[in-house]
Amino acid sequence: MKRFWPALVVLIVSGSYVAWRLASYDGNPVALAEIGTRYAELDPDGTEGYDGQFSTYIALDPEPESVAAHLDVPAYRYQRILYPLLARLLAFGQPDWIPWSLILVNLLAHSAATYAVADILARRGLATGYALIYGLWVGLVSSVGLNLNEPLAYGLVVLAFLFKERGRFVPLAIALSLAMFAKETSAVFWLAILISDLVGRKIDRGQAALFGAGGLFVLWQVWLWRTFGTPGIGSGGEMATPFEWIPFMGFLRIGGVSIKALGLFALIFGPTIILPTVYALIQGVARLRVAPADSFAWSEFLNAAVIVLLPFSTFREPLGLVRIFTGVVLSLLLLNVSLNNRRTLNFALFWIAMLALLINQ
C-alpha cells in the first residue's frame, strides 16, 4: 500500500482538477484543450488558444498534409506524435471519444509514473510520500487538465529510470525513445544517460539500444524536415523567441517590457524556479566531480542548464515555465533520492504549494 497511496492522491488531485475544468465548460471535454479559432477555423484574426489544441487536431486527423494547416508550427507540433496517437488508438479512431481518451491517457500516465517514483523510493528505503514532489508538481497536474504532452513524456522518463534501477537497460532505451516521441525535451535525459555511460566506458547491448533510441529520434527529425520543410526541434511555437546565451537573460528581458511584471515574476518564480535551478547546477557539478559517471547528476545538471538559457517567450509565460521545469523537478528528486539526501527532499515538498497557480487556469 505504501507504494500505491501517492499515486492515488495524485489521481484524486489531477482528476479533481479535470472535473473542475469540465464543470467550468459545461462538461465539454474538447474545451479543456483551449481551442482557438485561429487554428480550428483557420481564421487569421481568431483567438490563439493553447498548446493542447494541437494534440487534439493531430489525434482527430493524423494525416500530415491535412492537419498541418491547423498547427502553428507544423513540424514542432507534429514531432510530439505519441500522445495524440495513443489517444486515437484508445478511442478506436472515434472523433467523439478522442477528447475523453486524451484526458484518460494523461490521468493514467501521470498516476502510473507517480507509482513508479514511489517504487524507486521504496527500493532506496525512503518514504514514498516524496513521490508527491513529482506527482503534485504544478507543471504536470496542469498538463493533465490541458491535454498537454508532459505527463506521458516524463512518465516514460520515470519508467526508464525504474528500469535502470532494476538493471534492465534495453527496456530503459525503449522507454526513453518513446518519451522523446512524446515530447522532445525528454531528450535531455537520454543525453544524460548516454554521457554517463560514455564517461563510465560502459559498452554493452544496453548502450547500443540507447544509441538506437537516439538514432530513431534523429530519423524522425529528418522525416519531419522532409515533410514540413523544417525539423521539429525549436524554442517554441508561433511567436517563440530564440534561446539565450547569457544566463537567465530570458527572465531579465521581462523587465524590458515591465519592471512591475519582472518584480512579480521574481517574487513568485525567484524562490521556486530561479534559485532551485542555481542549486541544481551547483549540486550537479559537485556530484560530477566525485562521480563523473552518475546519470542522475548529469540529468540534473543538463536540465538546469536548459532553464538557464530559456528564451524570453518561455519565461514570460508562467504555465510554459513550470511545464519545462518538470525536468529539473524530476532530476533533482532522483539525484537526491540516490544520495539519500532527505534535507533537500524535504525542502522540495514545498513545491507542492505551487498548485495555487491552477486557480488562474
Contacts in CASP RR format, 6 or more apart in sequence:
PFRMAT RR
TARGET T0000
AUTHOR 0000-0000-0000
METHOD contacts of the structure
MODEL  1
MKRFWPALVVLIVSGSYVAWRLASYDGNPVALAEIGTRYAELDPDGTEGY
DGQFSTYIALDPEPESVAAHLDVPAYRYQRILYPLLARLLAFGQPDWIPW
SLILVNLLAHSAATYAVADILARRGLATGYALIYGLWVGLVSSVGLNLNE
PLAYGLVVLAFLFKERGRFVPLAIALSLAMFAKETSAVFWLAILISDLVG
RKIDRGQAALFGAGGLFVLWQVWLWRTFGTPGIGSGGEMATPFEWIPFMG
FLRIGGVSIKALGLFALIFGPTIILPTVYALIQGVARLRVAPADSFAWSE
FLNAAVIVLLPFSTFREPLGLVRIFTGVVLSLLLLNVSLNNRRTLNFALF
WIAMLALLINQ
2 118 0 8 1.000
2 122 0 8 1.000
2 128 0 8 1.000
3 115 0 8 1.000
3 118 0 8 1.000
3 119 0 8 1.000
3 122 0 8 1.000
3 128 0 8 1.000
4 115 0 8 1.000
4 118 0 8 1.000
5 128 0 8 1.000
5 129 0 8 1.000
6 114 0 8 1.000
6 115 0 8 1.000
6 117 0 8 1.000
6 118 0 8 1.000
6 128 0 8 1.000
6 129 0 8 1.000
6 131 0 8 1.000
6 132 0 8 1.000
6 135 0 8 1.000
7 111 0 8 1.000
7 112 0 8 1.000
7 114 0 8 1.000
7 115 0 8 1.000
7 118 0 8 1.000
7 131 0 8 1.000
8 111 0 8 1.000
9 132 0 8 1.000
9 136 0 8 1.000
10 110 0 8 1.000
10 111 0 8 1.000
10 114 0 8 1.000
10 132 0 8 1.000
10 135 0 8 1.000
10 136 0 8 1.000
10 141 0 8 1.000
11 107 0 8 1.000
11 110 0 8 1.000
11 111 0 8 1.000
13 136 0 8 1.000
13 141 0 8 1.000
13 355 0 8 1.000
14 106 0 8 1.000
14 107 0 8 1.000
14 110 0 8 1.000
14 111 0 8 1.000
14 141 0 8 1.000
14 144 0 8 1.000
14 145 0 8 1.000
15 107 0 8 1.000
15 144 0 8 1.000
17 141 0 8 1.000
17 142 0 8 1.000
17 144 0 8 1.000
17 145 0 8 1.000
17 358 0 8 1.000
18 32 0 8 1.000
18 103 0 8 1.000
18 107 0 8 1.000
18 144 0 8 1.000
18 145 0 8 1.000
21 31 0 8 1.000
21 32 0 8 1.000
21 145 0 8 1.000
21 361 0 8 1.000
22 28 0 8 1.000
22 29 0 8 1.000
22 32 0 8 1.000
25 31 0 8 1.000
25 32 0 8 1.000
29 99 0 8 1.000
29 100 0 8 1.000
29 102 0 8 1.000
29 103 0 8 1.000
30 56 0 8 1.000
30 99 0 8 1.000
32 99 0 8 1.000
32 102 0 8 1.000
32 103 0 8 1.000
32 145 0 8 1.000
32 146 0 8 1.000
32 147 0 8 1.000
33 50 0 8 1.000
33 52 0 8 1.000
33 53 0 8 1.000
33 55 0 8 1.000
33 56 0 8 1.000
33 99 0 8 1.000
33 102 0 8 1.000
33 146 0 8 1.000
33 147 0 8 1.000
34 49 0 8 1.000
34 50 0 8 1.000
34 51 0 8 1.000
34 52 0 8 1.000
34 53 0 8 1.000
34 146 0 8 1.000
35 49 0 8 1.000
35 53 0 8 1.000
35 56 0 8 1.000
36 46 0 8 1.000
36 47 0 8 1.000
36 48 0 8 1.000
36 49 0 8 1.000
36 53 0 8 1.000
37 43 0 8 1.000
37 46 0 8 1.000
37 47 0 8 1.000
38 44 0 8 1.000
38 45 0 8 1.000
38 46 0 8 1.000
38 47 0 8 1.000
38 48 0 8 1.000
38 49 0 8 1.000
39 49 0 8 1.000
39 53 0 8 1.000
39 54 0 8 1.000
39 57 0 8 1.000
39 70 0 8 1.000
39 71 0 8 1.000
39 72 0 8 1.000
40 53 0 8 1.000
40 57 0 8 1.000
40 70 0 8 1.000
42 69 0 8 1.000
42 70 0 8 1.000
48 238 0 8 1.000
50 146 0 8 1.000
51 146 0 8 1.000
51 148 0 8 1.000
52 146 0 8 1.000
52 147 0 8 1.000
52 148 0 8 1.000
53 147 0 8 1.000
54 70 0 8 1.000
54 71 0 8 1.000
54 72 0 8 1.000
54 77 0 8 1.000
54 80 0 8 1.000
55 80 0 8 1.000
55 83 0 8 1.000
55 84 0 8 1.000
55 87 0 8 1.000
55 102 0 8 1.000
55 147 0 8 1.000
55 148 0 8 1.000
55 149 0 8 1.000
56 84 0 8 1.000
56 98 0 8 1.000
56 99 0 8 1.000
56 102 0 8 1.000
56 147 0 8 1.000
57 67 0 8 1.000
57 70 0 8 1.000
57 71 0 8 1.000
58 67 0 8 1.000
58 71 0 8 1.000
58 77 0 8 1.000
58 78 0 8 1.000
58 81 0 8 1.000
58 84 0 8 1.000
58 85 0 8 1.000
59 84 0 8 1.000
59 85 0 8 1.000
59 87 0 8 1.000
59 88 0 8 1.000
59 91 0 8 1.000
59 98 0 8 1.000
59 101 0 8 1.000
59 102 0 8 1.000
60 88 0 8 1.000
60 95 0 8 1.000
60 98 0 8 1.000
61 67 0 8 1.000
61 70 0 8 1.000
62 81 0 8 1.000
62 84 0 8 1.000
62 85 0 8 1.000
62 88 0 8 1.000
64 74 0 8 1.000
64 78 0 8 1.000
64 227 0 8 1.000
64 228 0 8 1.000
67 74 0 8 1.000
67 78 0 8 1.000
68 74 0 8 1.000
68 78 0 8 1.000
68 228 0 8 1.000
71 77 0 8 1.000
71 78 0 8 1.000
72 237 0 8 1.000
72 238 0 8 1.000
73 230 0 8 1.000
73 232 0 8 1.000
73 236 0 8 1.000
73 237 0 8 1.000
73 238 0 8 1.000
73 240 0 8 1.000
74 228 0 8 1.000
75 224 0 8 1.000
75 225 0 8 1.000
75 227 0 8 1.000
75 228 0 8 1.000
75 229 0 8 1.000
75 230 0 8 1.000
75 231 0 8 1.000
75 232 0 8 1.000
76 230 0 8 1.000
76 232 0 8 1.000
76 233 0 8 1.000
76 234 0 8 1.000
76 236 0 8 1.000
76 237 0 8 1.000
77 237 0 8 1.000
78 224 0 8 1.000
78 227 0 8 1.000
78 228 0 8 1.000
78 232 0 8 1.000
79 181 0 8 1.000
79 184 0 8 1.000
79 220 0 8 1.000
79 221 0 8 1.000
79 224 0 8 1.000
79 232 0 8 1.000
79 233 0 8 1.000
80 149 0 8 1.000
80 153 0 8 1.000
80 181 0 8 1.000
80 182 0 8 1.000
80 183 0 8 1.000
80 184 0 8 1.000
81 181 0 8 1.000
82 149 0 8 1.000
82 152 0 8 1.000
82 153 0 8 1.000
82 178 0 8 1.000
82 181 0 8 1.000
82 182 0 8 1.000
83 102 0 8 1.000
83 105 0 8 1.000
83 106 0 8 1.000
83 149 0 8 1.000
83 152 0 8 1.000
83 153 0 8 1.000
83 182 0 8 1.000
83 183 0 8 1.000
84 102 0 8 1.000
86 101 0 8 1.000
86 105 0 8 1.000
86 152 0 8 1.000
87 98 0 8 1.000
87 101 0 8 1.000
87 102 0 8 1.000
87 104 0 8 1.000
87 105 0 8 1.000
88 98 0 8 1.000
88 101 0 8 1.000
90 97 0 8 1.000
90 101 0 8 1.000
90 104 0 8 1.000
90 105 0 8 1.000
91 97 0 8 1.000
91 98 0 8 1.000
91 100 0 8 1.000
91 101 0 8 1.000
99 147 0 8 1.000
102 147 0 8 1.000
103 144 0 8 1.000
103 145 0 8 1.000
103 147 0 8 1.000
105 152 0 8 1.000
106 143 0 8 1.000
106 144 0 8 1.000
106 145 0 8 1.000
106 147 0 8 1.000
106 148 0 8 1.000
106 151 0 8 1.000
106 152 0 8 1.000
107 144 0 8 1.000
109 151 0 8 1.000
109 152 0 8 1.000
109 155 0 8 1.000
109 156 0 8 1.000
110 135 0 8 1.000
110 140 0 8 1.000
110 141 0 8 1.000
110 144 0 8 1.000
110 151 0 8 1.000
110 155 0 8 1.000
112 155 0 8 1.000
113 134 0 8 1.000
113 135 0 8 1.000
113 151 0 8 1.000
113 154 0 8 1.000
113 155 0 8 1.000
113 158 0 8 1.000
113 159 0 8 1.000
114 131 0 8 1.000
114 132 0 8 1.000
114 134 0 8 1.000
114 135 0 8 1.000
115 131 0 8 1.000
116 155 0 8 1.000
116 158 0 8 1.000
116 159 0 8 1.000
116 162 0 8 1.000
117 130 0 8 1.000
117 131 0 8 1.000
117 134 0 8 1.000
117 135 0 8 1.000
117 158 0 8 1.000
117 333 0 8 1.000
118 128 0 8 1.000
118 129 0 8 1.000
118 131 0 8 1.000
119 162 0 8 1.000
120 161 0 8 1.000
120 162 0 8 1.000
120 165 0 8 1.000
120 334 0 8 1.000
120 337 0 8 1.000
121 127 0 8 1.000
121 128 0 8 1.000
121 129 0 8 1.000
121 130 0 8 1.000
121 131 0 8 1.000
121 337 0 8 1.000
122 128 0 8 1.000
123 165 0 8 1.000
124 337 0 8 1.000
124 338 0 8 1.000
124 340 0 8 1.000
126 337 0 8 1.000
126 340 0 8 1.000
126 342 0 8 1.000
126 345 0 8 1.000
130 333 0 8 1.000
130 337 0 8 1.000
130 345 0 8 1.000
130 348 0 8 1.000
130 349 0 8 1.000
132 349 0 8 1.000
132 352 0 8 1.000
133 329 0 8 1.000
133 333 0 8 1.000
133 345 0 8 1.000
133 348 0 8 1.000
133 349 0 8 1.000
133 351 0 8 1.000
133 352 0 8 1.000
134 140 0 8 1.000
134 158 0 8 1.000
134 329 0 8 1.000
134 330 0 8 1.000
134 333 0 8 1.000
135 141 0 8 1.000
136 351 0 8 1.000
136 352 0 8 1.000
136 355 0 8 1.000
137 322 0 8 1.000
137 326 0 8 1.000
137 329 0 8 1.000
137 351 0 8 1.000
137 352 0 8 1.000
137 354 0 8 1.000
138 322 0 8 1.000
138 351 0 8 1.000
138 354 0 8 1.000
138 355 0 8 1.000
138 357 0 8 1.000
138 358 0 8 1.000
139 150 0 8 1.000
139 319 0 8 1.000
139 322 0 8 1.000
139 323 0 8 1.000
139 325 0 8 1.000
139 326 0 8 1.000
139 354 0 8 1.000
140 150 0 8 1.000
140 151 0 8 1.000
140 154 0 8 1.000
140 326 0 8 1.000
141 355 0 8 1.000
141 358 0 8 1.000
142 148 0 8 1.000
142 319 0 8 1.000
142 322 0 8 1.000
142 323 0 8 1.000
142 357 0 8 1.000
142 358 0 8 1.000
142 361 0 8 1.000
143 149 0 8 1.000
143 150 0 8 1.000
143 151 0 8 1.000
143 323 0 8 1.000
144 151 0 8 1.000
146 361 0 8 1.000
148 323 0 8 1.000
149 182 0 8 1.000
149 183 0 8 1.000
150 183 0 8 1.000
150 323 0 8 1.000
150 326 0 8 1.000
152 182 0 8 1.000
152 183 0 8 1.000
153 179 0 8 1.000
153 180 0 8 1.000
153 182 0 8 1.000
153 183 0 8 1.000
153 185 0 8 1.000
153 186 0 8 1.000
154 179 0 8 1.000
154 183 0 8 1.000
154 186 0 8 1.000
154 326 0 8 1.000
154 327 0 8 1.000
154 330 0 8 1.000
155 179 0 8 1.000
156 175 0 8 1.000
156 176 0 8 1.000
156 178 0 8 1.000
156 179 0 8 1.000
156 182 0 8 1.000
156 186 0 8 1.000
157 175 0 8 1.000
157 176 0 8 1.000
157 179 0 8 1.000
157 186 0 8 1.000
157 189 0 8 1.000
157 330 0 8 1.000
158 330 0 8 1.000
159 175 0 8 1.000
160 171 0 8 1.000
160 172 0 8 1.000
160 173 0 8 1.000
160 175 0 8 1.000
160 176 0 8 1.000
160 179 0 8 1.000
160 189 0 8 1.000
160 193 0 8 1.000
161 172 0 8 1.000
161 334 0 8 1.000
163 169 0 8 1.000
163 171 0 8 1.000
163 172 0 8 1.000
163 175 0 8 1.000
164 172 0 8 1.000
164 193 0 8 1.000
164 295 0 8 1.000
169 204 0 8 1.000
169 205 0 8 1.000
169 206 0 8 1.000
169 207 0 8 1.000
169 209 0 8 1.000
169 210 0 8 1.000
170 205 0 8 1.000
170 206 0 8 1.000
170 209 0 8 1.000
172 193 0 8 1.000
172 206 0 8 1.000
172 209 0 8 1.000
172 210 0 8 1.000
173 206 0 8 1.000
173 209 0 8 1.000
173 210 0 8 1.000
173 212 0 8 1.000
173 213 0 8 1.000
174 209 0 8 1.000
174 213 0 8 1.000
176 186 0 8 1.000
176 189 0 8 1.000
176 190 0 8 1.000
176 193 0 8 1.000
176 210 0 8 1.000
176 213 0 8 1.000
177 190 0 8 1.000
177 212 0 8 1.000
177 213 0 8 1.000
177 214 0 8 1.000
177 216 0 8 1.000
177 217 0 8 1.000
179 186 0 8 1.000
179 189 0 8 1.000
179 190 0 8 1.000
180 186 0 8 1.000
180 187 0 8 1.000
180 190 0 8 1.000
180 213 0 8 1.000
180 214 0 8 1.000
180 217 0 8 1.000
181 217 0 8 1.000
181 220 0 8 1.000
184 217 0 8 1.000
184 232 0 8 1.000
184 233 0 8 1.000
184 234 0 8 1.000
185 306 0 8 1.000
185 324 0 8 1.000
185 327 0 8 1.000
187 214 0 8 1.000
187 217 0 8 1.000
188 299 0 8 1.000
188 302 0 8 1.000
188 303 0 8 1.000
188 306 0 8 1.000
188 327 0 8 1.000
189 299 0 8 1.000
189 303 0 8 1.000
189 327 0 8 1.000
189 331 0 8 1.000
190 210 0 8 1.000
190 213 0 8 1.000
190 214 0 8 1.000
190 217 0 8 1.000
191 298 0 8 1.000
191 302 0 8 1.000
192 295 0 8 1.000
192 298 0 8 1.000
192 299 0 8 1.000
192 301 0 8 1.000
192 302 0 8 1.000
192 303 0 8 1.000
192 331 0 8 1.000
193 210 0 8 1.000
193 295 0 8 1.000
193 298 0 8 1.000
193 299 0 8 1.000
194 207 0 8 1.000
194 210 0 8 1.000
194 211 0 8 1.000
195 298 0 8 1.000
196 293 0 8 1.000
196 294 0 8 1.000
196 295 0 8 1.000
196 298 0 8 1.000
197 207 0 8 1.000
197 210 0 8 1.000
197 293 0 8 1.000
197 295 0 8 1.000
199 292 0 8 1.000
199 293 0 8 1.000
200 292 0 8 1.000
200 293 0 8 1.000
202 293 0 8 1.000
221 231 0 8 1.000
221 232 0 8 1.000
221 233 0 8 1.000
222 231 0 8 1.000
224 230 0 8 1.000
224 231 0 8 1.000
224 232 0 8 1.000
225 231 0 8 1.000
225 232 0 8 1.000
234 240 0 8 1.000
235 241 0 8 1.000
235 242 0 8 1.000
235 243 0 8 1.000
235 311 0 8 1.000
235 313 0 8 1.000
235 314 0 8 1.000
236 311 0 8 1.000
236 313 0 8 1.000
236 314 0 8 1.000
239 313 0 8 1.000
240 311 0 8 1.000
240 313 0 8 1.000
240 314 0 8 1.000
241 250 0 8 1.000
241 311 0 8 1.000
241 312 0 8 1.000
241 313 0 8 1.000
242 311 0 8 1.000
243 309 0 8 1.000
243 310 0 8 1.000
243 311 0 8 1.000
244 250 0 8 1.000
244 309 0 8 1.000
244 310 0 8 1.000
244 311 0 8 1.000
244 312 0 8 1.000
245 309 0 8 1.000
247 308 0 8 1.000
247 309 0 8 1.000
248 274 0 8 1.000
248 308 0 8 1.000
249 312 0 8 1.000
250 310 0 8 1.000
250 311 0 8 1.000
250 312 0 8 1.000
250 314 0 8 1.000
250 315 0 8 1.000
251 265 0 8 1.000
251 269 0 8 1.000
251 274 0 8 1.000
251 310 0 8 1.000
251 312 0 8 1.000
251 315 0 8 1.000
252 262 0 8 1.000
253 312 0 8 1.000
253 315 0 8 1.000
253 316 0 8 1.000
254 261 0 8 1.000
254 262 0 8 1.000
254 265 0 8 1.000
254 312 0 8 1.000
254 315 0 8 1.000
254 316 0 8 1.000
255 261 0 8 1.000
255 262 0 8 1.000
256 262 0 8 1.000
257 316 0 8 1.000
265 315 0 8 1.000
265 318 0 8 1.000
266 274 0 8 1.000
268 318 0 8 1.000
269 318 0 8 1.000
269 321 0 8 1.000
272 351 0 8 1.000
272 354 0 8 1.000
273 307 0 8 1.000
273 321 0 8 1.000
273 322 0 8 1.000
273 325 0 8 1.000
276 328 0 8 1.000
276 332 0 8 1.000
277 304 0 8 1.000
277 307 0 8 1.000
277 308 0 8 1.000
277 325 0 8 1.000
277 328 0 8 1.000
278 304 0 8 1.000
279 332 0 8 1.000
280 300 0 8 1.000
280 301 0 8 1.000
280 303 0 8 1.000
280 304 0 8 1.000
280 328 0 8 1.000
280 331 0 8 1.000
280 332 0 8 1.000
281 301 0 8 1.000
281 304 0 8 1.000
281 305 0 8 1.000
281 308 0 8 1.000
283 297 0 8 1.000
283 300 0 8 1.000
283 332 0 8 1.000
283 335 0 8 1.000
283 344 0 8 1.000
284 297 0 8 1.000
284 300 0 8 1.000
284 301 0 8 1.000
284 304 0 8 1.000
284 335 0 8 1.000
285 301 0 8 1.000
287 294 0 8 1.000
287 296 0 8 1.000
287 297 0 8 1.000
287 300 0 8 1.000
287 335 0 8 1.000
287 339 0 8 1.000
288 294 0 8 1.000
288 297 0 8 1.000
288 298 0 8 1.000
288 301 0 8 1.000
291 297 0 8 1.000
294 335 0 8 1.000
294 338 0 8 1.000
296 331 0 8 1.000
296 334 0 8 1.000
296 335 0 8 1.000
296 338 0 8 1.000
297 335 0 8 1.000
299 327 0 8 1.000
299 330 0 8 1.000
299 331 0 8 1.000
299 334 0 8 1.000
299 335 0 8 1.000
300 328 0 8 1.000
300 331 0 8 1.000
300 332 0 8 1.000
300 334 0 8 1.000
300 335 0 8 1.000
302 331 0 8 1.000
303 327 0 8 1.000
303 328 0 8 1.000
303 330 0 8 1.000
303 331 0 8 1.000
304 328 0 8 1.000
304 331 0 8 1.000
306 324 0 8 1.000
307 324 0 8 1.000
307 325 0 8 1.000
307 328 0 8 1.000
310 321 0 8 1.000
310 324 0 8 1.000
314 320 0 8 1.000
314 321 0 8 1.000
314 324 0 8 1.000
315 321 0 8 1.000
318 357 0 8 1.000
319 357 0 8 1.000
319 361 0 8 1.000
322 354 0 8 1.000
322 357 0 8 1.000
329 348 0 8 1.000
329 351 0 8 1.000
332 344 0 8 1.000
332 348 0 8 1.000
333 345 0 8 1.000
333 348 0 8 1.000
336 344 0 8 1.000
336 345 0 8 1.000
336 348 0 8 1.000
337 345 0 8 1.000
END
